[in-house]
Amino acid sequence: MEWVKLSIFLCLLLASGGCEFDPAPEGMVLVPAGPFAMGTDREDKDNQALSLGLPKPWYADESPERRVSLRDYYIDKYEVTNRQYYIFCQATDYKPPPVWGGMKYPEGTDDLPVTAVNYYDAFAYAEWAGKRLPTEEEWEKAARGPDGLIYPWGNEFDISDANVNPSATKKEGRGLKPVGSFPGGVSYYGAYDMIGNAWEWVWDYYQPYPGNPYPSPDYGKKFVVVRGMSYLGIGHFPKEEYRKAVALMARASYREKLNPLAKKKDVGFRCVKEKRSLFDALGEKEARKK
C-alpha cells in the first residue's frame, strides 16, 4: 500500500496530465519495458543458403536465441524521410545525399525514406534530432514484439505486407515507396516498414552474439549491422527458390553487415529515444523551479 500511495503522490506532483509524464514524441511509438525473444536456434541443416551462392548459412549469426530485457524507449514510427533529412541539412549545412543530385531531393519524393546515407550521416542526424540510432536489441524488439514474431506482422510471410522485391528478374522491384505505404506490415508496437523499403543502420558493429559458434571472418569492428531488408532484388535464383530466400531474408531477426562508410541507394535509418522514468521527470520539474 505504501508504494501505491507513493506512486499517487509522485503523479500529483507532476503536471495535471496525470501519470502520462513523458508522452511519445511526435512521430514515435513506445516500446514498453520488458523481455523479448531475440535471435533464433534454427539451423540451415541442408545448407540451402550456401547452395544458392549466399555468403553464410541461414540463421548462422542469429543464434543462440535468448531472452533480452530492455527499458522503455521510443522508436520512429517511420524511416527518416527525405523531407526530414533536408531540414537537418539546411539547419546544419550538412552535405545532402549524392542521389539527390543537388541541395534538395527530387520533386515528389518528400515522403520516401532518405537513402544513400552512411552510418555517420545517420548518426549525425539522430544526434541533431535529440535521438540516436537503435541498438540491434532495440530494433529487433520493435520489429518482433514481446512474443518474438518472425515478421513484424506475424509468423507467416506475405509478400504484400512489405516493400520487398516480388520478382526474381526485376532488380528494382516496386522501387522505394512513401513511408507507411504497407499498413499490413505494421509491427506490434506500431512501427511501419521495419521490413522492406530500405535497410536500416543500427548502432552496433557486426559481432557474434554471446555463445554464437559461427566462425565468421567478418566479425569485429570493421562492419556495422543493417536490418530490415530493402526493395531491391537479392539475386537471380529460380522463382520458387527466390521466394523462399526472400521470406528467409525478410525475417526480423536477420542480420546483414555493411561498411559504415557505404552510401547505398537502398539503405536508410530510423531513430530511437529513451523514455524518461517518473523520477527523472520529477527531478527535471523540480530543477526548473529553481
C-alpha positions as CSV (number, residue, x, y, z in Angstrom):
1,M,0.0,0.0,0.0
2,E,2.9,2.4,0.7
3,W,4.1,2.0,-2.8
4,V,0.7,2.7,-4.2
5,K,0.5,5.9,-2.1
6,L,3.9,7.0,-3.2
7,S,3.1,6.5,-6.8
8,I,-0.1,8.5,-6.5
9,F,1.8,11.2,-4.6
10,L,4.5,11.5,-7.3
11,C,1.9,11.6,-10.1
12,L,0.2,14.5,-8.3
13,L,3.5,16.4,-8.0
14,L,3.8,16.3,-11.8
15,A,1.7,18.4,-14.0
16,S,-2.1,18.0,-14.3
17,G,-1.6,15.4,-17.1
18,G,-1.9,12.6,-14.6
19,C,0.8,9.8,-14.8
20,E,1.4,10.4,-18.5
21,F,4.6,12.4,-17.7
22,D,6.5,11.6,-20.8
23,P,4.2,11.2,-23.8
24,A,5.6,9.7,-27.0
25,P,7.4,12.4,-29.1
26,E,5.8,13.3,-32.3
27,G,6.3,10.6,-35.0
28,M,7.5,8.0,-32.5
29,V,5.9,5.0,-30.8
30,L,6.5,3.5,-27.4
31,V,8.2,0.1,-26.9
32,P,7.4,-0.8,-23.3
33,A,10.0,-2.2,-20.9
34,G,10.2,-6.0,-20.6
35,P,11.8,-9.1,-22.1
36,F,11.5,-10.5,-25.6
37,A,13.0,-13.4,-27.6
38,M,16.0,-12.3,-29.7
39,G,17.7,-14.4,-32.4
40,T,16.8,-18.0,-33.2
41,D,18.0,-21.5,-32.6
42,R,17.0,-22.7,-36.1
43,E,19.7,-24.2,-38.3
44,D,20.2,-24.4,-42.1
45,K,20.9,-28.1,-41.9
46,D,20.6,-28.6,-45.7
47,N,23.0,-25.7,-46.5
48,Q,20.3,-24.1,-48.7
49,A,21.8,-20.6,-48.5
50,L,25.3,-21.7,-49.5
51,S,23.8,-23.8,-52.4
52,L,22.2,-20.6,-53.7
53,G,25.6,-18.8,-53.6
54,L,24.8,-16.7,-50.5
55,P,27.8,-16.0,-48.2
56,K,26.5,-17.5,-45.0
57,P,24.1,-20.3,-43.9
58,W,20.6,-19.1,-42.9
59,Y,20.4,-18.3,-39.1
60,A,24.2,-18.7,-38.7
61,D,24.8,-15.4,-37.0
62,E,21.4,-15.2,-35.2
63,S,22.0,-17.9,-32.6
64,P,21.6,-18.7,-29.8
65,E,18.1,-17.4,-29.2
66,R,18.0,-15.6,-25.8
67,R,15.7,-13.5,-23.7
68,V,16.7,-9.9,-23.6
69,S,15.1,-7.3,-21.3
70,L,15.1,-3.6,-22.2
71,R,13.8,-0.5,-20.6
72,D,11.1,1.7,-22.1
73,Y,12.1,3.5,-25.2
74,Y,10.5,5.2,-28.3
75,I,11.3,4.4,-31.9
76,D,10.4,6.3,-35.0
77,K,7.1,5.2,-36.5
78,Y,8.6,5.5,-40.0
79,E,12.0,5.6,-41.6
80,V,13.5,9.0,-41.7
81,T,12.3,10.7,-44.9
82,N,13.9,13.0,-47.5
83,R,11.9,15.9,-46.1
84,Q,13.2,15.4,-42.6
85,Y,16.7,14.9,-43.7
86,Y,16.5,18.0,-45.9
87,I,15.5,20.1,-42.8
88,F,18.5,18.7,-41.0
89,C,20.9,19.5,-43.9
90,Q,19.5,23.1,-44.1
91,A,19.8,23.6,-40.3
92,T,23.3,22.3,-40.1
93,D,24.8,23.0,-43.5
94,Y,25.3,19.2,-43.8
95,K,26.1,17.7,-47.2
96,P,23.0,16.1,-48.8
97,P,22.9,12.5,-50.1
98,P,24.5,12.1,-53.6
99,V,21.4,10.6,-55.1
100,W,19.5,13.9,-54.7
101,G,21.6,15.4,-57.4
102,G,21.7,18.7,-55.7
103,M,20.9,20.5,-52.4
104,K,17.3,19.2,-52.3
105,Y,15.7,15.9,-53.1
106,P,13.9,15.4,-56.4
107,E,10.3,16.8,-56.6
108,G,7.7,14.4,-55.4
109,T,10.0,12.3,-53.2
110,D,9.3,14.1,-49.9
111,D,8.0,11.1,-48.1
112,L,10.4,8.5,-49.4
113,P,12.9,7.1,-47.0
114,V,16.2,9.0,-47.2
115,T,18.9,6.7,-48.6
116,A,22.5,6.8,-49.7
117,V,23.5,8.0,-46.3
118,N,26.3,6.2,-44.4
119,Y,26.4,5.3,-40.8
120,Y,28.0,8.6,-39.8
121,D,25.4,10.6,-41.7
122,A,22.6,8.7,-39.9
123,F,24.4,9.2,-36.5
124,A,24.7,13.0,-37.2
125,Y,21.0,13.3,-38.0
126,A,20.0,11.3,-34.9
127,E,22.2,13.5,-32.6
128,W,20.8,16.7,-34.2
129,A,17.2,15.4,-33.6
130,G,17.9,14.6,-29.9
131,K,17.8,10.9,-30.6
132,R,20.2,8.1,-31.5
133,L,20.4,5.0,-33.7
134,P,18.8,1.9,-32.2
135,T,20.8,-0.9,-30.9
136,E,20.3,-4.3,-32.5
137,E,18.2,-5.3,-29.5
138,E,16.0,-2.3,-29.7
139,W,15.5,-2.6,-33.4
140,E,14.6,-6.3,-33.1
141,K,12.2,-5.9,-30.2
142,A,10.4,-3.1,-32.0
143,A,10.1,-5.4,-35.1
144,R,9.2,-8.7,-33.4
145,G,7.1,-7.6,-30.4
146,P,7.1,-9.2,-26.9
147,D,6.4,-12.7,-28.3
148,G,9.3,-12.9,-30.8
149,L,7.2,-12.9,-34.0
150,I,9.1,-14.0,-37.1
151,Y,7.9,-10.9,-39.1
152,P,6.5,-7.7,-37.7
153,W,3.0,-8.7,-38.8
154,G,3.1,-12.3,-37.6
155,N,4.7,-15.7,-38.3
156,E,3.6,-16.2,-41.9
157,F,5.4,-14.5,-44.7
158,D,3.1,-12.4,-47.0
159,I,5.0,-10.5,-49.7
160,S,2.2,-7.9,-49.9
161,D,2.9,-6.8,-46.4
162,A,6.3,-5.2,-47.1
163,N,8.1,-3.4,-49.9
164,V,10.3,-6.3,-50.8
165,N,11.0,-7.4,-54.4
166,P,8.5,-10.0,-55.6
167,S,10.4,-10.7,-58.8
168,A,13.3,-12.9,-59.4
169,T,14.2,-11.0,-62.6
170,K,13.3,-7.3,-61.9
171,K,16.2,-5.8,-59.9
172,E,14.3,-2.6,-58.8
173,G,11.2,-4.4,-57.7
174,R,8.4,-1.9,-56.8
175,G,11.0,0.9,-56.1
176,L,11.1,2.9,-53.0
177,K,7.7,3.8,-51.7
178,P,6.5,6.6,-49.3
179,V,6.8,5.6,-45.7
180,G,3.7,3.8,-44.3
181,S,2.6,2.5,-47.7
182,F,2.3,-1.0,-46.4
183,P,-0.1,-0.9,-43.4
184,G,-0.4,-4.7,-43.4
185,G,3.2,-4.9,-42.2
186,V,3.0,-2.6,-39.2
187,S,4.7,-4.1,-36.1
188,Y,3.1,-5.0,-32.8
189,Y,4.1,-1.6,-31.4
190,G,3.0,0.5,-34.4
191,A,6.3,0.9,-36.4
192,Y,6.0,0.7,-40.2
193,D,8.3,-0.6,-42.9
194,M,10.6,-2.4,-40.5
195,I,10.9,-5.0,-43.3
196,G,11.3,-3.7,-46.8
197,N,11.6,-0.3,-48.4
198,A,15.2,0.4,-47.1
199,W,17.7,-1.4,-45.0
200,E,18.3,0.5,-41.7
201,W,21.5,1.3,-40.0
202,V,21.7,0.3,-36.3
203,W,24.2,1.3,-33.6
204,D,26.2,-1.9,-33.4
205,Y,29.3,-3.4,-35.0
206,Y,28.8,-6.8,-36.6
207,Q,29.8,-9.0,-33.7
208,P,28.8,-12.6,-32.7
209,Y,26.0,-13.0,-30.1
210,P,27.1,-14.4,-26.8
211,G,27.6,-18.2,-27.3
212,N,27.4,-18.0,-31.1
213,P,29.5,-20.8,-32.7
214,Y,29.6,-19.5,-36.3
215,P,33.3,-18.6,-37.1
216,S,32.6,-15.6,-39.4
217,P,35.8,-13.8,-40.6
218,D,33.7,-10.6,-40.8
219,Y,33.0,-10.3,-37.1
220,G,34.8,-7.5,-35.4
221,K,34.8,-3.7,-35.6
222,K,35.0,-3.2,-39.4
223,F,31.3,-3.7,-40.3
224,V,28.1,-2.2,-38.9
225,V,24.8,-4.1,-38.8
226,V,21.9,-3.1,-41.0
227,R,18.4,-4.5,-40.5
228,G,15.1,-4.9,-42.3
229,M,15.8,-5.7,-46.0
230,S,15.0,-3.4,-48.9
231,Y,13.1,-3.0,-52.1
232,L,15.9,-4.3,-54.3
233,G,16.3,-7.9,-55.6
234,I,18.5,-10.4,-53.8
235,G,19.9,-12.3,-56.7
236,H,18.9,-14.3,-59.8
237,F,17.5,-17.6,-58.5
238,P,14.8,-19.8,-59.9
239,K,11.3,-18.4,-59.0
240,E,10.5,-20.8,-56.2
241,E,14.0,-20.6,-54.6
242,Y,13.8,-16.8,-54.9
243,R,10.6,-16.6,-52.9
244,K,12.0,-18.9,-50.2
245,A,15.1,-16.8,-50.0
246,V,13.1,-13.5,-49.8
247,A,11.0,-15.0,-47.0
248,L,14.0,-16.0,-45.0
249,M,15.9,-12.7,-45.5
250,A,12.8,-10.8,-44.6
251,R,12.7,-12.3,-41.1
252,A,13.0,-9.6,-38.4
253,S,16.0,-11.5,-36.8
254,Y,18.0,-11.5,-40.0
255,R,21.3,-9.6,-39.8
256,E,23.3,-8.0,-42.6
257,K,26.6,-6.2,-42.4
258,L,27.9,-3.1,-44.3
259,N,30.9,-0.9,-44.3
260,P,30.0,2.2,-42.2
261,L,31.2,4.5,-45.0
262,A,29.0,3.0,-47.6
263,K,26.2,5.1,-49.1
264,K,23.8,2.6,-50.7
265,K,20.7,3.7,-52.5
266,D,18.6,1.2,-50.5
267,V,20.0,1.9,-47.0
268,G,18.4,4.5,-44.7
269,F,17.6,4.5,-40.9
270,R,15.2,5.4,-38.1
271,C,15.9,6.6,-34.6
272,V,15.1,5.8,-31.0
273,K,14.9,7.8,-27.8
274,E,14.9,6.7,-24.2
275,K,11.7,7.2,-22.2
276,R,12.3,9.1,-19.0
277,S,11.5,7.5,-15.7
278,L,9.0,9.0,-13.4
279,F,11.8,10.1,-11.1
280,D,13.8,11.7,-13.9
281,A,10.8,13.7,-14.9
282,L,10.1,14.7,-11.3
283,G,13.8,15.8,-10.9
284,E,13.6,17.9,-14.1
285,K,10.4,19.5,-12.9
286,E,11.9,20.5,-9.6
287,A,15.1,21.8,-11.3
288,R,13.0,24.1,-13.5
289,K,11.5,25.7,-10.3
290,K,14.9,26.8,-9.1
